[in-house]
Amino acid sequence: MKYENEHVIFWFEGDYLFATYKDEVLTEAIARSVVSFRREITKGKAYPCLVFANTVFKISKDARDFFSSDEGVAGLTAGALVIDS
């Protein structure tokens, strides 16, 4: 089952959470929306998460800071970001 909003698609495979972004530019507002949505669908359970960011061209400094904050990583046991270089 996939969970989708305007910025991200999440899905589970076993005990792992996966995500792919829809936006080419990630702002702090988008980062906050993504984290809020993730916390909503995980219902308080912590998961390792693999994020595919192949379509993302820019992540703002504010978004990066938020994603790495205590609030941004809450509910994650591990995280990895896949990008094109």
N, CA and C atoms as an extended XYZ file, in Angstrom:
255
Properties=species:S:1:pos:R:3:atomname:S:1:resname:S:1:resid:I:1 pbc="F F F"
N         0.844       -1.186        0.000 N   MET     1
C         0.000        0.000        0.000 CA  MET     1
C         0.887        1.246        0.000 C   MET     1
N         0.498        2.213       -0.815 N   LYS     2
C         1.241        3.467       -0.887 CA  LYS     2
C         0.450        4.578       -0.213 C   LYS     2
N         1.195        5.487        0.407 N   TYR     3
C         0.631        6.659        1.071 CA  TYR     3
C         1.202        7.878        0.354 C   TYR     3
N         0.333        8.738       -0.117 N   GLU     4
C         0.783        9.815       -0.982 CA  GLU     4
C         0.151       11.144       -0.588 C   GLU     4
N         0.966       12.206       -0.645 N   ASN     5
C         0.427       13.559       -0.549 CA  ASN     5
C         1.033       14.371       -1.689 C   ASN     5
N         0.928       15.669       -1.638 N   GLU     6
C         1.381       16.496       -2.760 CA  GLU     6
C         2.899       16.525       -2.935 C   GLU     6
N         3.664       16.080       -1.918 N   HIS     7
C         5.123       16.187       -1.967 CA  HIS     7
C         5.873       14.859       -1.979 C   HIS     7
N         5.241       13.790       -1.535 N   VAL     8
C         5.986       12.549       -1.311 CA  VAL     8
C         5.067       11.332       -1.444 C   VAL     8
N         5.677       10.219       -1.792 N   ILE     9
C         4.997        8.915       -1.775 CA  ILE     9
C         5.779        8.030       -0.808 C   ILE     9
N         5.087        7.444        0.164 N   PHE    10
C         5.684        6.498        1.110 CA  PHE    10
C         5.103        5.114        0.865 C   PHE    10
N         5.898        4.083        1.132 N   TRP    11
C         5.398        2.721        1.132 CA  TRP    11
C         6.277        1.880        2.049 C   TRP    11
N         5.717        0.769        2.496 N   PHE    12
C         6.415       -0.156        3.381 CA  PHE    12
C         6.758       -1.431        2.623 C   PHE    12
N         7.934       -1.942        2.905 N   GLU    13
C         8.326       -3.280        2.456 CA  GLU    13
C         8.901       -3.962        3.686 C   GLU    13
N         8.138       -4.896        4.221 N   GLY    14
C         8.537       -5.529        5.473 CA  GLY    14
C         8.594       -4.489        6.578 C   GLY    14
N         9.713       -4.447        7.276 N   ASP    15
C         9.894       -3.492        8.369 CA  ASP    15
C        10.647       -2.239        7.928 C   ASP    15
N        10.628       -1.954        6.641 N   TYR    16
C        11.331       -0.791        6.098 CA  TYR    16
C        10.344        0.178        5.466 C   TYR    16
N        10.635        1.456        5.614 N   LEU    17
C         9.847        2.522        5.014 CA  LEU    17
C        10.639        3.099        3.843 C   LEU    17
N         9.964        3.290        2.726 N   PHE    18
C        10.582        3.867        1.538 CA  PHE    18
C         9.818        5.121        1.156 C   PHE    18
N        10.514        6.028        0.482 N   ALA    19
C         9.865        7.271        0.054 CA  ALA    19
C        10.481        7.747       -1.245 C   ALA    19
N         9.686        8.475       -2.004 N   THR    20
C        10.191        9.181       -3.171 CA  THR    20
C         9.545       10.556       -3.207 C   THR    20
N        10.360       11.549       -3.486 N   TYR    21
C         9.863       12.923       -3.520 CA  TYR    21
C         9.262       13.245       -4.882 C   TYR    21
N         8.280       14.131       -4.889 N   LYS    22
C         7.653       14.595       -6.121 CA  LYS    22
C         8.213       15.936       -6.573 C   LYS    22
N         8.796       16.693       -5.652 N   ASP    23
C         9.258       18.052       -5.943 CA  ASP    23
C        10.707       18.054       -6.424 C   ASP    23
N        11.040       19.044       -7.244 N   GLU    24
C        12.417       19.234       -7.687 CA  GLU    24
C        13.210       20.078       -6.695 C   GLU    24
N        12.521       20.919       -5.935 N   VAL    25
C        13.148       21.766       -4.921 CA  VAL    25
C        12.444       21.517       -3.595 C   VAL    25
N        13.229       21.216       -2.556 N   LEU    26
C        12.656       20.981       -1.227 CA  LEU    26
C        12.945       22.186       -0.343 C   LEU    26
N        11.885       22.794        0.144 N   THR    27
C        11.981       23.929        1.067 CA  THR    27
C        11.720       23.432        2.482 C   THR    27
N        11.906       24.318        3.449 N   GLU    28
C        11.606       23.934        4.833 CA  GLU    28
C        10.123       23.598        4.995 C   GLU    28
N         9.258       24.336        4.344 N   ALA    29
C         7.817       24.059        4.444 CA  ALA    29
C         7.497       22.663        3.902 C   ALA    29
N         8.112       22.291        2.791 N   ILE    30
C         7.904       20.948        2.238 CA  ILE    30
C         8.482       19.903        3.178 C   ILE    30
N         9.658       20.156        3.717 N   ALA    31
C        10.280       19.224        4.663 CA  ALA    31
C         9.369       18.991        5.867 C   ALA    31
N         8.803       20.053        6.404 N   ARG    32
C         7.896       19.920        7.549 CA  ARG    32
C         6.651       19.120        7.164 C   ARG    32
N         6.124       19.343        5.977 N   SER    33
C         4.957       18.603        5.507 CA  SER    33
C         5.275       17.111        5.362 C   SER    33
N         6.433       16.807        4.793 N   VAL    34
C         6.849       15.419        4.595 CA  VAL    34
C         7.011       14.706        5.938 C   VAL    34
N         7.685       15.344        6.882 N   VAL    35
C         7.904       14.728        8.197 CA  VAL    35
C         6.579       14.544        8.934 C   VAL    35
N         5.706       15.521        8.875 N   SER    36
C         4.396       15.407        9.515 CA  SER    36
C         3.604       14.240        8.920 C   SER    36
N         3.624       14.119        7.600 N   PHE    37
C         2.916       13.027        6.922 CA  PHE    37
C         3.531       11.679        7.289 C   PHE    37
N         4.868       11.615        7.332 N   ARG    38
C         5.542       10.371        7.725 CA  ARG    38
C         5.130        9.951        9.124 C   ARG    38
N         5.117       10.892       10.043 N   ARG    39
C         4.753       10.565       11.424 CA  ARG    39
C         3.293       10.126       11.526 C   ARG    39
N         2.448       10.693       10.688 N   GLU    40
C         1.037       10.310       10.664 CA  GLU    40
C         0.872        8.860       10.201 C   GLU    40
N         1.567        8.472        9.145 N   ILE    41
C         1.368        7.113        8.616 CA  ILE    41
C         2.102        6.045        9.419 C   ILE    41
N         3.168        6.413       10.136 N   THR    42
C         3.893        5.417       10.934 CA  THR    42
C         3.288        5.231       12.321 C   THR    42
N         2.380        6.100       12.706 N   LYS    43
C         1.627        5.965       13.956 CA  LYS    43
C         2.513        5.721       15.183 C   LYS    43
N         3.622        6.460       15.262 N   GLY    44
C         4.472        6.386       16.445 CA  GLY    44
C         5.498        5.274       16.437 C   GLY    44
N         5.472        4.402       15.445 N   LYS    45
C         6.463        3.325       15.368 CA  LYS    45
C         7.679        3.833       14.590 C   LYS    45
N         8.871        3.469       15.028 N   ALA    46
C        10.107        3.898       14.375 CA  ALA    46
C        10.525        2.891       13.299 C   ALA    46
N        10.991        3.409       12.175 N   TYR    47
C        11.409        2.590       11.042 CA  TYR    47
C        12.714        3.117       10.459 C   TYR    47
N        13.494        2.231        9.834 N   PRO    48
C        14.556        2.714        8.965 CA  PRO    48
C        13.905        3.172        7.659 C   PRO    48
N        14.452        4.207        7.039 N   CYS    49
C        13.819        4.781        5.855 CA  CYS    49
C        14.840        5.012        4.752 C   CYS    49
N        14.491        4.585        3.545 N   LEU    50
C        15.296        4.829        2.355 CA  LEU    50
C        14.512        5.779        1.464 C   LEU    50
N        15.111        6.925        1.169 N   VAL    51
C        14.438        7.973        0.397 CA  VAL    51
C        15.098        8.104       -0.974 C   VAL    51
N        14.274        7.997       -2.012 N   PHE    52
C        14.747        8.207       -3.377 CA  PHE    52
C        14.507        9.667       -3.744 C   PHE    52
N        15.591       10.391       -3.940 N   ALA    53
C        15.503       11.819       -4.244 CA  ALA    53
C        16.084       12.097       -5.635 C   ALA    53
N        15.887       11.162       -6.547 N   ASN    54
C        16.469       11.258       -7.882 CA  ASN    54
C        15.968       12.460       -8.676 C   ASN    54
N        14.773       12.931       -8.387 N   THR    55
C        14.206       14.060       -9.134 CA  THR    55
C        14.474       15.392       -8.443 C   THR    55
N        15.080       15.362       -7.271 N   VAL    56
C        15.328       16.597       -6.509 CA  VAL    56
C        16.619       17.249       -7.003 C   VAL    56
N        16.527       18.540       -7.332 N   PHE    57
C        17.690       19.291       -7.791 CA  PHE    57
C        18.267       20.176       -6.700 C   PHE    57
N        17.438       20.548       -5.721 N   LYS    58
C        17.922       21.427       -4.658 CA  LYS    58
C        17.157       21.147       -3.368 C   LYS    58
N        17.899       21.099       -2.271 N   ILE    59
C        17.316       21.040       -0.931 CA  ILE    59
C        17.842       22.263       -0.201 C   ILE    59
N        16.948       23.158        0.194 N   SER    60
C        17.379       24.407        0.825 CA  SER    60
C        18.106       24.122        2.140 C   SER    60
N        18.929       25.050        2.550 N   LYS    61
C        19.659       24.920        3.823 CA  LYS    61
C        18.687       24.753        4.976 C   LYS    61
N        17.595       25.520        4.976 N   ASP    62
C        16.592       25.398        6.044 CA  ASP    62
C        15.952       24.015        6.041 C   ASP    62
N        15.694       23.452        4.861 N   ALA    63
C        15.118       22.108        4.769 CA  ALA    63
C        16.118       21.077        5.288 C   ALA    63
N        17.378       21.195        4.894 N   ARG    64
C        18.407       20.257        5.383 CA  ARG    64
C        18.539       20.327        6.896 C   ARG    64
N        18.530       21.544        7.428 N   ASP    65
C        18.614       21.707        8.884 CA  ASP    65
C        17.422       21.064        9.580 C   ASP    65
N        16.228       21.250        9.020 N   PHE    66
C        15.045       20.655        9.641 CA  PHE    66
C        15.098       19.131        9.564 C   PHE    66
N        15.422       18.584        8.382 N   PHE    67
C        15.488       17.125        8.240 CA  PHE    67
C        16.480       16.502        9.221 C   PHE    67
N        17.538       17.220        9.579 N   SER    68
C        18.541       16.661       10.496 CA  SER    68
C        18.292       17.018       11.959 C   SER    68
N        17.237       17.771       12.234 N   SER    69
C        16.919       18.158       13.618 CA  SER    69
C        16.277       16.993       14.366 C   SER    69
N        16.160       17.140       15.681 N   ASP    70
C        15.491       16.115       16.493 CA  ASP    70
C        14.072       15.864       15.990 C   ASP    70
N        13.373       16.922       15.652 N   GLU    71
C        12.000       16.781       15.140 CA  GLU    71
C        11.992       16.070       13.785 C   GLU    71
N        12.956       16.373       12.946 N   GLY    72
C        13.011       15.787       11.607 CA  GLY    72
C        13.339       14.311       11.595 C   GLY    72
N        14.125       13.849       12.559 N   VAL    73
C        14.521       12.431       12.594 CA  VAL    73
C        13.686       11.610       13.578 C   VAL    73
N        12.767       12.246       14.284 N   ALA    74
C        11.921       11.505       15.230 CA  ALA    74
C        11.174       10.402       14.479 C   ALA    74
N        11.221        9.211       15.025 N   GLY    75
C        10.526        8.083       14.409 CA  GLY    75
C        11.340        7.358       13.361 C   GLY    75
N        12.629        7.689       13.238 N   LEU    76
C        13.508        6.984       12.311 CA  LEU    76
C        14.593        6.265       13.097 C   LEU    76
N        14.840        5.018       12.730 N   THR    77
C        15.952        4.292       13.338 CA  THR    77
C        17.201        4.411       12.480 C   THR    77
N        17.020        4.729       11.203 N   ALA    78
C        18.125        4.948       10.263 CA  ALA    78
C        17.532        5.634        9.049 C   ALA    78
N        18.387        6.287        8.294 N   GLY    79
C        17.914        6.942        7.089 CA  GLY    79
C        19.009        7.009        6.043 C   GLY    79
N        18.607        6.909        4.778 N   ALA    80
C        19.548        7.039        3.665 CA  ALA    80
C        18.836        7.742        2.532 C   ALA    80
N        19.600        8.491        1.760 N   LEU    81
C        19.077        9.275        0.657 CA  LEU    81
C        19.776        8.833       -0.627 C   LEU    81
N        18.996        8.419       -1.616 N   VAL    82
C        19.531        8.014       -2.907 CA  VAL    82
C        19.344        9.163       -3.881 C   VAL    82
N        20.454        9.603       -4.493 N   ILE    83
C        20.390       10.718       -5.439 CA  ILE    83
C        21.125       10.344       -6.724 C   ILE    83
N        20.856       11.103       -7.780 N   ASP    84
C        21.664       11.006       -8.994 CA  ASP    84
C        22.773       12.024       -8.869 C   ASP    84
N        23.957       11.674       -9.329 N   SER    85
C        25.044       12.652       -9.244 CA  SER    85
C        25.503       13.056      -10.629 C   SER    85
